[in-house]
Amino acid sequence: MASVKVKFRPSSVKDREGTLFYQIIHLRQIRQIYTDIHIRAEEWDPVESDIIVVPDIDIQRRRYLASAMGSIRDGMARLTAVISLLESKGLPYSAEDVVDVFNTSSAVVGVVSFTRRLIADMKKIDKKPAVKRLGISLNSLLRYTGGNEVAWHELTSTFVIGYEEFLTKRGLCRNSTSFYMRNLRSIVNRAAEQGFEIPCNSFRHVYTGVDKTVKRGVSLYTVCRIRDMDLSGHPSLDFARNIFMFAFYTRGMSFVDMAFLRKSDVSNGVITYSRRKTRRQLQVRIEPETRKVMDSLGECGSAYLLPIITDDGCDAAKQYENAYCRVNHSIQKIGRMLNLGTKLTLYVARHAWASIAHANNVSVGTISKAMGHDSESTTLIYLQSLDTSSVDRANSDIIRMMHGRKKNG
C-alpha cells in the first residue's frame, strides 16, 4: 500500500520561505505534490513532520499557520482516501496514479470531499440554511473520523452504526442523533444520484425518525409575571422581555418572522407578513399593548420594524443569528429569576398563546388560522404536544377515586 508524508523543501535563497509538499511512495516509486503553503525553516518540525507556531509572532502570521495546518490535514486525508479507493478496486496502481487522481479538480473520493463540493455549490446559489446544515454535519462527521476522509466503499452499515454510537456517547438525544443521520443520508442520496457506488442499506440499523416531545406552554399568570417584572436596571433583559411579549401579543409570532418584519409591512394598524416556514400570509392587528411594547423596543435605524436587524449594510442573516442567541440567553435568565419549572425560551411565547387560547375555548380552527398552520390537523397535533396537564388531572382523579373506595372484606 502506498505511503504519504509531508515534507519541507527550504528555499535556495537565503531568508526566503520554503515550500511544503506531499511525498507519495509506492512500489519503490516516489512522486511529489507541491502545495502553495510557504513557511520559514524555523516553523517546520522535521521529526514530527508538522508546522510549528513559534513564539512572538503577530496575529496575522499565527492565523496563516493555523490555516496552513488545516490545509495540510485536509490534503493528507484526501490522499489517504485516494489510496484507499485505488486499493479497493483490487487492481495494480502506481504512485503516479495517486497523483493523477489527487490533481483531478473534479475528483470526489468520498463523503467529506463530496460534502465540501455540495457546500460550495450551495454557496453559489445563496442557499444559506443548506450551507449551515451541511457545515454542521461535516464538522460532526470529521470529529468522528478524526479529520479523515471516508471513501464510499467504507460507508457501510457498521460505519453508520458506529457514528450514531459516537454521537450518543457525546450526550446527544435520539432526535439529535437522528438529525445527523438524516443529513448524512441526504448527502449519500445526492451522491448516489450522481452515480457514485455506495454500499446498500447503510442506514437500516440507525434511527432516522423524529420523536414527539412534550412542550409545555406557560400559564397566563406566568406571562403576566414576565410582563410585570421590574427590569429597569437590566437593559438586555428588558429588551428580551419586550421581544417575548411582542411575540405573545402577535399570536405567537416566531422570532425569525419578527426579525425580518419591515416597516412597510405595517399599514392602518395591521402587520401583514408571510411566515418564513410555511409562506402563509398572516395579518395581525396591533393592539394597544402591542404598541406599548413596540414603543419600549424603540425605533429601528434600518428598514426593519424592530431593532433586531439594525444595519442595512451588514449581513441580515448574521445579525439575526447573533440577536437570536443574545435574546434567547436573556429569556432563559428571566425564567431562572422567576424560578419557573419549565425552561423559558422565545418559542414558549408561541406555546403559551396556543395553550391559553385552547384552555379558554377558542376553537381549533381559529387557533390554526391565527398561528398560520397548514391545516387544523397540524394544530391538533401541536396542541396535543404542548401539555399533558389534562391527562395528569384525569389520572389524579382516578387515584382519588380509588382511595375513596372502601376495601372489600
Secondary structure, DSSP 8 states (H G I E B T S, - for coil): --EEEEEEE--SSTT--EEEEEEEEETTEEEEEEEEEEE-GGGEETTTTEE---SS--HHHHHHHHHHHHHHHHHHHHHHHHHHHHHHTTS---HHHHHHHHH-TT---BHHHHHHHHHHHHHHTT-HHHHHHHHHHHHHHHHHHTT---BGGG--HHHHHHHHHHHHHTT--HHHHHHHHHHHHHHHHHHHHTT----TTTTTTS--S----------HHHHHHHHH---TT-HHHHHHHHHHHHHHHTTS--HHHHHT-BGGGEETTEEEEE-TTT--EEEEE--HHHHHHHHHH---SSSBSSTTS--TTS-HHHHHHHHHHHHHHHHHHHHHHTT-SS---TTHHHHHHHHHHHHTT--HHHHHHHHT-S-HHHHHHHHHHH--HHHHHHHHHHHHHHHHS----
